[in-house]
């Protein structure tokens, strides 16, 4: 008798998955995912994504739930055994799939058990999908700093530069007007926020006034102009007018040296010429600038520097898109 016939004769083919019938699941480390009961899984209370993350919105989860209802969970989530509650699991990553599966009315979810998992891994996994907001990244860094962890160690753990960590850490202690603009979503650009903080240290009153105008667009270009305005004493062209008036008209009466000096200054300050050019570009959907003071290793290449983390590297000119030409 063949094996197929014997099996059919015993009626085992009608039992389906014998392990599932007995309430057993595949054991960790056997290669494939387990089919875990959703009731045995809890979300990590320290996960980096917070409740107001766009990925957790009702609309976003509803869309995911619809696909899960129709097609199931195609990519297993990752969990680890809950050391405080034996028999239960904590989510490493896959909270959206977990929530959407519950909305879809699922009882189980495919999952891999990975007990060799830490907080860095959670952030890295989400960073690769660009799903963490700057605030959530900052809060994670803040928690790690509170544990006594060094910024350099955090940067190394996340695969980011130390300046990147410093920039995000600055979001934890922003001056009130800048914090309000950031929390209201007027800008989520970490580089812009850090530039505003530098400007605020130079002249908090002017920055406060500038931000109080709700119609003011907060961009890298506008903040750059604000900083130049502050560095110029906040007077611009008016300073020249006041200086001329302060000389009591004596120069005007003579009509000589003052006019010559003014004409010479106008010639020297040609508005069509840039004192120092800054070439703003995008590369791989990230904004940066061309480093004009670094010699490339070959024709067709240029040195670039990302604005968000300060990373410097060589890239093909053909892969770069010009955004703006600014004066430094």
WOMO-V259639 format. One record per pair of residues at least 4 apart in sequence whose ideal C-beta (glycine too) atoms are under 7 Angstrom apart, sorted by the first residue. I is the first residue (numbers start at 0). J is the second residue. D is the distance in whole Angstrom. If there is no record, write none. Layout:
I,J,D  I,J,D
This chain:
0,4,5  0,5,5  1,5,7  2,6,6  3,7,6  4,8,6  5,9,7  6,11,5  6,12,6  7,12,6  14,20,6  15,19,7  15,20,7  16,20,7  17,21,6  18,23,4  24,33,5  24,34,6  24,35,7  25,29,5  25,31,6  25,33,5  27,112,4  32,75,4  32,109,4  32,110,6  32,111,5  33,110,5  33,112,7  34,107,5  34,109,6  35,39,6  35,40,6  35,88,7  35,107,6  35,108,6  35,110,5  36,106,7  36,107,6  37,100,6  37,101,6  37,105,7  37,106,6  37,107,6  37,108,6  39,86,7  39,87,5  39,88,6  40,78,6  40,88,5  40,90,6  40,97,6  41,81,7  41,87,6  41,89,6  42,46,6  42,90,5  42,94,5  42,97,7  43,89,5  43,90,6  45,118,7  46,94,6  46,121,6  47,121,6  47,122,5  47,125,6  47,131,6  47,135,5  47,139,5  48,52,4  48,54,7  48,55,7  48,94,7  48,125,6  48,130,7  48,131,6  48,135,6  49,135,6  50,55,6  52,132,6  52,135,7  53,59,6  54,59,6  54,95,5  54,130,5  55,59,7  55,60,7  56,60,7  57,61,6  58,62,7  59,63,7  60,64,6  60,95,7  60,98,5  60,99,5  60,102,6  61,65,7  61,102,7  63,67,6  63,95,6  63,99,4  64,68,6  64,99,4  64,102,4  64,103,4  65,69,6  66,70,6  67,71,6  67,72,6  67,99,5  67,100,6  67,103,5  67,105,7  68,103,4  72,96,5  72,100,6  72,108,6  72,109,6  75,109,4  75,110,5  75,111,5  76,90,6  76,92,7  76,93,3  76,96,5  76,97,6  76,108,6  76,110,5  77,91,4  77,92,5  77,93,6  77,110,7  77,111,5  77,113,5  77,116,7  78,88,4  78,89,6  78,90,6  78,91,6  78,110,5  78,112,6  79,88,7  79,89,6  79,91,6  79,112,7  79,113,6  79,114,5  79,116,5  80,88,6  80,112,7  80,114,6  81,87,4  81,88,6  81,89,5  90,94,5  90,97,6  91,113,6  91,116,5  91,120,7  91,121,6  92,121,6  92,124,5  93,97,6  94,98,6  95,99,6  96,100,6  96,108,7  97,101,7  97,108,6  98,102,7  99,103,6  100,105,4  100,108,5  101,105,7  116,120,5  118,122,7  119,123,6  119,156,4  119,157,6  120,124,6  121,125,7  122,126,6  122,131,7  122,139,6  122,157,6  123,127,7  123,157,6  123,158,6  125,130,5  125,131,5  126,131,6  131,135,5  131,136,5  132,187,7  133,137,6  133,167,6  133,170,6  133,187,6  133,189,5  134,138,6  134,170,6  135,139,7  136,140,6  136,167,5  137,141,6  137,167,5  137,168,6  137,170,4  137,171,5  138,142,7  139,143,7  140,144,6  140,153,6  140,164,6  140,167,5  140,168,5  141,145,6  141,168,7  141,171,5  142,146,7  143,148,4  143,153,5  144,148,6  144,168,7  148,152,5  148,153,6  150,154,6  150,161,6  150,164,5  150,165,6  150,168,7  151,155,6  151,161,6  152,156,6  153,157,6  153,164,5  154,159,5  154,160,6  154,161,5  154,163,7  154,164,5  159,163,4  159,164,6  159,308,6  160,308,5  160,309,6  160,310,6  161,165,6  162,166,6  162,308,6  162,309,4  163,167,7  163,307,7  163,308,4  163,309,7  164,168,6  165,169,7  166,189,5  166,190,7  166,193,5  167,189,6  169,193,6  169,196,6  170,181,7  170,192,6  173,177,5  173,178,4  173,181,6  173,196,7  174,178,7  174,196,7  174,199,5  174,203,7  175,179,6  176,180,7  176,206,7  176,207,5  176,210,5  177,181,6  177,192,7  177,195,5  177,196,6  177,199,6  178,182,6  179,183,6  180,185,4  180,186,6  180,210,5  180,217,6  181,186,7  181,192,6  185,217,5  186,191,5  186,192,7  186,217,4  188,192,7  188,219,7  189,193,6  189,307,6  190,194,6  190,219,7  190,306,5  190,307,6  191,195,6  191,217,6  191,218,7  191,219,6  191,222,5  192,196,7  193,197,7  194,198,6  194,222,5  194,226,7  195,199,6  195,206,7  195,222,6  196,200,7  197,201,7  198,202,7  198,206,5  198,222,7  198,225,6  198,226,5  198,229,6  199,203,5  199,206,5  201,229,5  202,206,6  202,229,5  202,233,7  203,207,6  204,208,6  205,209,6  205,229,6  205,233,6  206,210,6  207,211,6  209,215,6  209,225,6  210,215,7  216,221,6  217,221,6  217,222,7  218,222,7  219,223,6  220,224,7  220,323,7  220,325,7  221,225,6  222,226,6  223,227,7  223,325,7  224,228,6  225,229,7  226,230,6  227,231,6  228,233,6  228,235,7  229,233,6  231,235,6  232,238,6  234,238,4  236,240,7  237,241,6  238,242,6  239,243,6  240,244,7  241,245,6  246,250,5  248,252,6  249,253,7  250,256,7  250,257,3  251,257,7  253,257,7  254,258,6  255,259,6  256,260,6  257,261,6  258,262,6  259,263,6  260,264,6  261,265,6  262,266,7  263,267,6  264,268,6  273,326,5  274,326,6  275,326,6  275,327,4  276,291,7  276,324,6  277,288,6  277,325,4  277,326,7  277,327,4  278,288,6  278,289,4  278,291,7  278,321,7  278,324,6  279,286,7  279,288,5  279,322,4  279,323,4  279,325,6  280,287,6  280,288,6  280,289,6  280,303,7  280,319,5  280,320,6  280,321,6  280,322,6  281,285,7  281,286,5  281,320,5  281,322,6  282,287,6  282,303,6  282,314,6  282,318,6  282,319,5  285,305,5  285,307,6  286,306,5  286,322,7  287,303,5  287,304,5  287,305,4  287,306,5  288,304,6  289,301,5  289,302,7  289,303,6  290,302,4  290,303,7  290,304,6  290,311,7  293,302,4  295,300,4  295,301,5  295,302,6  295,313,6  296,300,6  296,313,6  299,315,6  299,316,6  300,313,5  300,314,7  300,315,6  300,316,7  301,314,7  301,316,6  301,319,7  302,311,6  302,313,6  303,312,6  303,314,5  303,319,7  304,309,6  304,311,5  305,309,7  305,310,5  314,318,5  314,319,6
